[in-house]
Structure formats: structure tokens, C-alpha cells
Amino acid sequence: EGGRDPLRVPEERMARRDKPHVYVLQFFGDVRASQAAALREEVTAVLRSAKPGRGDEVVLVLNTGGGTVTGYGLAAAQLTRLKAAGIRLTICVEQVAASGGYMMACTADRLVASPFAVLGSIGVISEVPNVYERLKKEGIEFQTVTAGKFKRTLTPTKRIEPKDLEKSQADIESILTLFKSFVGQQRPQLDIDNVATGETWFGEDALKQKLCDELKTTDDVLLELLKAGSEIFSVKFRPPQSGPS
């Protein structure tokens, strides 16, 4: 029509296609890091679309106080997939990235925190209530049959033995060693022994400890990228509906 080629891509669309793409993800984590399942899908979608040669990058908005080692270990591993593919990763901590949350945050190429965000808590905790003495007073005996020297150590119903405490302490020390090693590899600028104490730091103090690279809100980070000419896309996984719509 009018001599126009129907297969020709509009110039505006071509220009947008060639601009760096910024993919914005969110992770507001619970204790089990159950959001890791959606994060896996979102990271996979980005990897299938992003082009490192175009200057594409990811901005992850992160808020979590951490939780299980396995859950947050998996979530952090999803983020390392981006780095392995050569895609720059900026993580913006809005309020808190502690414990397992910091395990995720430390994978960033650029780690940004809001001025009063809480970072750190590089440590491990294990708590088990024990009602053995109360059960004993009530005349209730709880029997546990195991095979394996340390199949059960500290449990709510078992009498606490020194060897069980020693084993549990050794276990969490081993986990802390792995935690410290991972953080140290991801952020070699950290004095890991100085910050891996279980303590947390707010904004300015976190910056002094090199737990983050700069203090800035997520809004300012995105505005800067927009002004630099990037195209910004929100990426959010929505599971398929089951049953009748």
C-alpha cells in the first residue's frame, strides 16, 4: 500500500531492538526461599532473550532476611547462571539482605543498597526446642530407633547429650565455612573474617565494610539506565492456570 514494504521493520522498532535491554526481576524472599522456583523460570527466560554483546543486563530488586541454607543456596545459584552467561547483574537491596539474602546479594557485579538497608548476618543458626524433661515428669518416654552414629543428634524429645551438642556445633561450623567461602569468592574485596560474625550493618556502615558498592534507591538506578538509553523490561513468572478458566 502506497509503495510501502509490508515486511519492513519500522525504524523506531529497529532502534529499540539495538538498545541495551535491562531486565528487572524481584525477589522478596520467605524463610524457605520458595520464590526460588519462580526465579529459576525468570532467569531462564532472560538467558533465552538477552544478548551480552548488546550490553544487556539484569537488575534484581532484593528484600529478604534469609532462611534455609538449601533454599537460599539454590536461589544464589540461579543468579550465578547470569554471570556465567556474561550478563551483568546489578542487585538493589531496598530494605534487607541478611544471611541467605546476603548469599544472593554478594553474587552481584554491582551491589546497591538504599541508605538504611540492612546487610550482612553472615552466620549460621540452629534452634531446636527440647521437652525431654517435661515428658519425663509426665511419665512419657519417646523412643527413637536409628541406624548410623549421628542419624539423630538434637531432637525435641531426646535427652541432650554432650556428644550431640558437639556434633551439631561441628555441623553448623562446616556450613559457615562454606558460606564464607562462597561470599569471599563472589566479593573478594571483603575482609571476610571481619564481617562473617553474624552481625548486620546499616547503609553507610555496610558501605564502609564493603558489603555493598554504593548507596542509592532502586528508582534512581533504573532512571540512570533509562537516561543512558536502555530499554527496561519487567520479568515476572506466572505459573499456568490449572482447571477451568
CORNORWO-V93790 format. One record per residue. N is the residue number from 1. RES is the residue in three letters. PHI is phi as a letter, one per 40 degrees, with the letter a starting at -180 (* if undefined). PSI is psi in degrees with one decimal (999 if undefined). D_CENTER is the distance of its C-alpha to the mean C-alpha in whole Angstrom. Layout:
N/RES/PHI/PSI/D_CENTER, N/RES/PHI/PSI/D_CENTER
This chain:
1/GLU/*/123.9/53, 2/GLY/g/26.6/54, 3/GLY/g/7.8/54, 4/ARG/c/134.2/50, 5/ASP/c/115.2/48, 6/PRO/c/-18.2/46, 7/LEU/c/-3.4/44, 8/ARG/c/129.4/43, 9/VAL/c/130.4/39, 10/PRO/d/145.1/40, 11/GLU/c/-37.4/39, 12/GLU/c/-41.1/37, 13/ARG/c/-38.3/34, 14/MET/c/-41.6/35, 15/ALA/c/-41.8/34, 16/ARG/c/-35.9/31, 17/ARG/c/-31.7/30, 18/ASP/c/-9.8/30, 19/LYS/c/152.9/28, 20/PRO/d/137.6/25, 21/HIS/b/135.1/22, 22/VAL/b/121.2/19, 23/TYR/b/121.3/17, 24/VAL/b/121.4/15, 25/LEU/b/158.3/12, 26/GLN/b/143.7/10, 27/PHE/a/101.9/7, 28/PHE/b/96.4/9, 29/GLY/c/148.4/8, 30/ASP/b/-175.1/11, 31/VAL/c/-33.4/12, 32/ARG/c/-1.9/12, 33/ALA/f/40.1/8, 34/SER/c/-19.0/11, 35/GLN/c/-8.3/10, 36/ALA/c/-28.9/8, 37/ALA/c/-44.4/12, 38/ALA/c/-37.7/12, 39/LEU/d/-39.2/10, 40/ARG/d/-46.3/12, 41/GLU/c/-39.5/15, 42/GLU/c/-42.1/14, 43/VAL/c/-41.9/13, 44/THR/c/-41.6/16, 45/ALA/c/-41.5/18, 46/VAL/c/-44.2/17, 47/LEU/c/-30.0/18, 48/ARG/c/-17.8/21, 49/SER/b/-33.1/22, 50/ALA/c/151.4/21, 51/LYS/b/105.6/23, 52/PRO/d/-34.7/22, 53/GLY/c/-20.5/26, 54/ARG/c/-9.6/26, 55/GLY/g/20.5/23, 56/ASP/c/149.9/21, 57/GLU/a/170.5/17, 58/VAL/b/138.5/14, 59/VAL/b/119.9/13, 60/LEU/b/122.8/9, 61/VAL/c/117.0/10, 62/LEU/b/132.8/7, 63/ASN/a/108.9/9, 64/THR/a/144.1/8, 65/GLY/c/7.7/10, 66/GLY/g/-168.6/8, 67/GLY/i/-128.7/10, 68/THR/c/145.2/11, 69/VAL/c/-44.7/11, 70/THR/c/-42.7/11, 71/GLY/c/-47.1/9, 72/TYR/c/-25.1/6, 73/GLY/c/-40.1/8, 74/LEU/c/-42.2/8, 75/ALA/c/-42.8/5, 76/ALA/c/-37.6/5, 77/ALA/c/-34.3/8, 78/GLN/c/-38.1/9, 79/LEU/c/-32.8/8, 80/THR/c/-19.4/10, 81/ARG/c/-36.8/13, 82/LEU/c/-45.6/13, 83/LYS/c/-38.1/14, 84/ALA/c/-27.8/16, 85/ALA/c/1.1/18, 86/GLY/g/19.2/19, 87/ILE/c/122.7/17, 88/ARG/c/136.7/16, 89/LEU/b/119.1/12, 90/THR/b/129.3/12, 91/ILE/b/127.9/9, 92/CYS/b/115.8/11, 93/VAL/c/114.7/10, 94/GLU/c/-42.5/13, 95/GLN/b/-47.5/14, 96/VAL/a/138.0/11, 97/ALA/b/87.9/8, 98/ALA/b/150.1/9, 99/SER/f/-118.6/9, 100/GLY/d/-27.3/6, 101/GLY/c/-37.8/5, 102/TYR/c/-27.7/7, 103/MET/d/-38.2/6, 104/MET/c/-46.4/3, 105/ALA/c/-36.1/6, 106/CYS/c/-12.1/8, 107/THR/c/-8.5/8, 108/ALA/c/145.5/10, 109/ASP/c/-32.3/14, 110/ARG/b/116.9/14, 111/LEU/b/113.2/12, 112/VAL/b/138.6/14, 113/ALA/b/144.8/14, 114/SER/c/158.0/17, 115/PRO/d/-28.1/20, 116/PHE/b/21.8/19, 117/ALA/c/152.6/15, 118/VAL/b/127.2/14, 119/LEU/b/154.6/12, 120/GLY/h/-130.3/12, 121/SER/f/44.8/13, 122/ILE/c/95.1/13, 123/GLY/a/-179.4/15, 124/VAL/b/140.2/16, 125/ILE/b/143.6/18, 126/SER/b/125.9/20, 127/GLU/b/132.8/22, 128/VAL/b/118.5/25, 129/PRO/c/149.7/28, 130/ASN/b/124.0/31, 131/VAL/b/21.4/35, 132/TYR/d/-49.9/37, 133/GLU/c/-37.6/39, 134/ARG/c/-42.5/40, 135/LEU/c/-38.5/40, 136/LYS/c/-42.1/43, 137/LYS/c/-31.5/45, 138/GLU/c/-1.5/45, 139/GLY/g/23.2/46, 140/ILE/b/126.2/43, 141/GLU/b/127.8/42, 142/PHE/b/117.8/39, 143/GLN/c/132.3/39, 144/THR/b/124.1/37, 145/VAL/b/123.8/38, 146/THR/b/160.1/35, 147/ALA/b/119.0/36, 148/GLY/h/127.6/34, 149/LYS/d/-42.0/34, 150/PHE/b/33.1/31, 151/LYS/c/-32.9/30, 152/ARG/b/127.2/30, 153/THR/b/-88.6/30, 154/LEU/c/123.9/29, 155/THR/b/162.8/29, 156/PRO/c/-26.4/30, 157/THR/b/-3.5/34, 158/LYS/c/145.0/35, 159/ARG/c/133.7/36, 160/ILE/c/122.4/34, 161/GLU/b/144.9/36, 162/PRO/d/-37.9/35, 163/LYS/c/-31.1/34, 164/ASP/c/-41.6/31, 165/LEU/c/-43.0/30, 166/GLU/c/-42.6/30, 167/LYS/c/-43.8/28, 168/SER/c/-40.1/25, 169/GLN/c/-41.1/25, 170/ALA/c/-37.4/25, 171/ASP/c/-47.0/22, 172/ILE/c/-27.9/20, 173/GLU/c/-37.8/21, 174/SER/c/-41.0/20, 175/ILE/c/-41.1/17, 176/LEU/c/-39.8/17, 177/THR/d/-42.8/18, 178/LEU/c/-41.8/16, 179/PHE/c/-49.9/13, 180/LYS/c/-40.6/15, 181/SER/c/-43.2/16, 182/PHE/c/-47.9/13, 183/VAL/c/-41.9/12, 184/GLY/c/-36.3/15, 185/GLN/c/-38.3/15, 186/GLN/c/-35.0/13, 187/ARG/b/77.7/14, 188/PRO/c/-15.8/18, 189/GLN/c/-12.5/19, 190/LEU/c/144.7/18, 191/ASP/c/87.9/21, 192/ILE/c/-37.5/18, 193/ASP/c/-25.9/21, 194/ASN/c/-29.7/21, 195/VAL/b/-15.2/18, 196/ALA/c/61.0/17, 197/THR/b/-0.3/19, 198/GLY/g/-4.6/17, 199/GLU/c/160.2/18, 200/THR/b/156.8/16, 201/TRP/b/142.2/18, 202/PHE/c/156.1/18, 203/GLY/e/-86.3/18, 204/GLU/d/-42.3/21, 205/ASP/c/-36.1/21, 206/ALA/c/-38.6/17, 207/LEU/c/-41.8/19, 208/LYS/c/-34.4/22, 209/GLN/c/-1.8/20, 210/LYS/g/24.6/18, 211/LEU/c/-18.8/14, 212/CYS/a/170.6/14, 213/ASP/c/-26.8/17, 214/GLU/a/162.3/18, 215/LEU/b/120.2/19, 216/LYS/a/151.5/19, 217/THR/c/159.2/18, 218/THR/d/-38.7/16, 219/ASP/d/-43.7/20, 220/ASP/c/-35.9/21, 221/VAL/c/-46.0/19, 222/LEU/c/-38.1/20, 223/LEU/c/-40.4/24, 224/GLU/c/-43.3/24, 225/LEU/c/-38.0/23, 226/LEU/c/-43.6/25, 227/LYS/c/-28.7/28, 228/ALA/c/-4.0/27, 229/GLY/h/7.8/28, 230/SER/c/151.8/25, 231/GLU/c/130.7/25, 232/ILE/b/131.3/22, 233/PHE/b/135.5/20, 234/SER/c/132.5/18, 235/VAL/b/120.5/16, 236/LYS/a/125.8/16, 237/PHE/c/130.7/17, 238/ARG/b/115.8/19, 239/PRO/c/148.5/21, 240/PRO/c/145.6/24, 241/GLN/c/142.4/27, 242/SER/b/146.6/29, 243/GLY/g/-175.7/32, 244/PRO/c/142.5/35, 245/SER/c/999/33
